[in-house]
């Protein structure tokens, strides 16, 4: 696969997401404010960007896994980052409320940023793996809100 994905945030969930996307064959770059958190991902073979702008720069899809919307807003609202996100798919997986999701989409859409907001219904250790629950195989689950003009080809 050629599709380029950036994962922003290398905590437990962000690292699990980045590793799963990479293992599925996507060209994956990761960035974290504390760069030492990206070292295990680098050892797996993921590209580690030295800056947020560089991580976003070549990506078609930007997956964000941070603590909350406040952290997200601090990262994406500066003009250079906002400009770099234009024309890309921003998948926001940080914790928050439906109102915060709607507000983020209202910010993104007029700036030419395709925006999807999701909630992860899984533990980091289970990301990218089927999980057996009461005898049934359950896959990685999310719920999503937003709009994406890119269609199914923009789904890692």
VENPELIN-V631354 format. One record per run of one state. SS is the DSSP state (hx for helix, st for strand, lp for the rest). FROM is the first residue (numbers start at 1). TO is the last residue. If there is no record, write none. Layout:
ss from to
SS FROM TO
SS FROM TO
This chain:
ss from to
lp 1 3
st 4 8
lp 9 11
hx 12 23
lp 24 26
st 27 31
lp 32 34
hx 35 44
lp 45 46
st 47 48
lp 49 51
hx 52 57
lp 58 60
st 61 64
lp 65 67
st 68 68
hx 69 76
lp 77 78
hx 79 85
lp 86 88
st 89 92
lp 93 94
st 95 95
lp 96 97
hx 98 109
lp 110 113
st 114 120
lp 121 123
hx 124 126
lp 127 130
st 131 133
lp 134 135
st 136 138
lp 139 141
st 142 147
lp 148 151
hx 152 154
lp 155 156
